[in-house]
Amino acid sequence: MLNRRFLLAHPAHFIALGGGAGLSRLAPGTAGTLWAWAVFLLLQVWLTPWQMGWVIAASILVGWWACTVTAQHMGVADPGAIVWDEVIAFWLILWLVTPATFGGQLGAFLLFRYFDAAKPGPVRWADSLFKGFGWRGGWGIIFDDLVAAFCTLLVIAIWRSL
């Protein structure tokens, strides 16, 4: 079911699957986060930080719709192929830690992937709050990644304060 035809069958699919990054057979969440990193680096050339903030805010709202529709079309409440949640969460992280060296961005990437994949404490709690289909389930797909982003930013803030 997950193929290029599905990706292009509906605009929500294209968005939710991160332009195709979610079709990766190996670690689609990591592929989506890497795609987000590359796109962020391109966008920051043309957008001011303020404009990037608006893009992220709009991406959350559009992503909520896209994730809701795509999950319903797939018949799976929180499919791993949906990576838009990783995209917006990692854009948020990069936006808030910029300026950062490549090493700092790599550290943010590794921390975020840890929190997103392992789902410790608060991320597991957030992941359990909004389950199912419809708008509630669509928000649930995004919400746990935003909490993982918050945890990542908290660790980075503590690290920077030492």
C-alpha positions as CSV (number, residue, x, y, z in Angstrom):
1,M,0.0,0.0,0.0
2,L,2.8,2.4,0.8
3,N,4.3,3.4,-2.5
4,R,4.8,6.3,-4.8
5,R,1.2,6.0,-6.0
6,F,-0.1,6.4,-2.5
7,L,2.3,9.3,-1.8
8,L,0.9,11.2,-4.8
9,A,-2.7,10.2,-4.5
10,H,-3.6,13.0,-2.1
11,P,-1.8,16.2,-1.0
12,A,-2.2,15.1,2.6
13,H,-0.3,11.9,1.9
14,F,2.6,13.9,0.3
15,I,2.8,16.2,3.3
16,A,2.3,13.5,6.0
17,L,4.9,11.2,4.4
18,G,7.4,14.0,4.3
19,G,7.6,14.2,0.5
20,G,8.5,10.5,0.4
21,A,10.9,10.3,3.4
22,G,8.3,8.2,5.2
23,L,8.4,5.6,2.5
24,S,11.9,4.6,3.7
25,R,11.9,0.9,4.6
26,L,14.6,1.5,7.2
27,A,13.8,3.9,10.1
28,P,11.3,6.2,8.4
29,G,11.3,8.5,11.5
30,T,15.0,9.0,11.2
31,A,14.7,9.5,7.4
32,G,12.0,12.2,8.0
33,T,14.2,13.9,10.6
34,L,17.1,14.0,8.2
35,W,14.9,15.4,5.5
36,A,13.7,18.0,8.0
37,W,17.3,19.0,8.7
38,A,18.1,19.4,5.1
39,V,15.0,21.5,4.3
40,F,15.6,23.7,7.4
41,L,19.1,24.5,6.2
42,L,17.7,25.5,2.8
43,L,14.8,27.5,4.2
44,Q,17.0,29.5,6.6
45,V,18.9,30.9,3.6
46,W,15.7,32.6,2.3
47,L,13.6,33.1,5.5
48,T,14.2,35.3,8.5
49,P,13.9,33.6,11.9
50,W,10.5,35.3,12.3
51,Q,9.3,34.0,9.0
52,M,10.6,30.5,9.9
53,G,8.6,30.6,13.1
54,W,5.4,31.3,11.0
55,V,6.3,28.5,8.7
56,I,6.6,26.1,11.7
57,A,3.3,27.3,13.2
58,A,1.5,26.9,9.8
59,S,3.2,23.5,9.4
60,I,1.7,22.3,12.7
61,L,-1.8,23.2,11.6
62,V,-1.4,21.8,8.0
63,G,0.3,18.8,9.4
64,W,-2.5,18.1,11.8
65,W,-4.9,17.9,8.9
66,A,-2.5,15.9,6.7
67,C,-1.7,13.4,9.5
68,T,-5.4,12.9,10.3
69,V,-6.3,12.3,6.7
70,T,-3.4,10.1,5.9
71,A,-3.8,7.9,9.0
72,Q,-7.5,7.5,8.1
73,H,-6.7,6.5,4.5
74,M,-4.0,4.0,5.7
75,G,-6.4,2.6,8.3
76,V,-3.7,2.8,11.0
77,A,-4.0,5.2,14.0
78,D,-0.3,6.2,14.1
79,P,1.6,4.8,11.2
80,G,5.4,4.9,11.3
81,A,5.4,6.2,7.7
82,I,3.9,9.5,8.8
83,V,6.9,11.6,9.4
84,W,5.5,15.1,9.3
85,D,5.5,15.1,13.1
86,E,9.2,14.5,13.1
87,V,9.7,17.3,10.5
88,I,7.9,20.0,12.4
89,A,9.3,19.0,15.8
90,F,12.9,19.0,14.4
91,W,12.3,22.3,12.7
92,L,11.2,23.7,16.0
93,I,14.3,22.4,17.7
94,L,16.7,23.8,15.0
95,W,14.8,27.1,15.0
96,L,15.2,27.6,18.7
97,V,18.9,26.4,18.9
98,T,20.1,28.4,15.9
99,P,22.8,29.6,15.7
100,A,24.5,26.3,16.3
101,T,27.5,24.5,14.9
102,F,27.2,21.4,12.9
103,G,28.1,19.5,16.1
104,G,25.4,21.2,18.0
105,Q,22.8,20.4,15.3
106,L,24.0,16.8,15.2
107,G,23.7,16.6,19.0
108,A,20.1,18.0,18.7
109,F,19.4,15.4,16.0
110,L,20.6,12.5,18.2
111,L,18.8,13.7,21.3
112,F,15.6,14.2,19.4
113,R,15.8,10.7,17.8
114,Y,16.4,9.2,21.3
115,F,13.4,11.0,22.8
116,D,11.2,10.2,19.8
117,A,12.1,6.5,19.4
118,A,12.6,5.5,23.1
119,K,9.7,7.5,24.4
120,P,10.9,8.0,27.9
121,G,8.6,9.4,30.6
122,P,6.9,12.5,29.4
123,V,7.0,11.4,25.7
124,R,5.4,8.1,26.6
125,W,2.7,10.0,28.5
126,A,2.1,12.3,25.6
127,D,1.9,9.4,23.2
128,S,-0.8,7.8,25.3
129,L,-3.1,10.9,25.5
130,F,-4.6,11.2,22.0
131,K,-5.2,7.8,20.3
132,G,-7.5,6.7,17.5
133,F,-8.7,8.2,14.3
134,G,-10.1,11.7,13.5
135,W,-8.8,15.0,14.7
136,R,-7.9,13.7,18.1
137,G,-5.8,11.0,16.7
138,G,-4.2,13.3,14.2
139,W,-3.2,15.6,17.0
140,G,-1.8,12.6,18.9
141,I,0.5,11.8,16.0
142,I,2.0,15.3,16.4
143,F,1.8,15.9,20.1
144,D,4.3,13.3,21.3
145,D,6.9,14.6,18.9
146,L,6.4,18.1,20.2
147,V,7.0,16.8,23.7
148,A,10.1,15.0,22.5
149,A,11.2,18.3,21.0
150,F,10.6,20.0,24.4
151,C,12.7,17.3,26.1
152,T,15.4,17.8,23.6
153,L,15.4,21.6,24.1
154,L,15.4,21.1,27.9
155,V,18.5,18.9,27.7
156,I,20.2,21.4,25.4
157,A,19.3,24.3,27.7
158,I,20.8,22.5,30.7
159,W,23.9,21.6,28.7
160,R,24.4,25.2,27.6
161,S,24.0,26.5,31.2
162,L,26.8,24.3,32.6
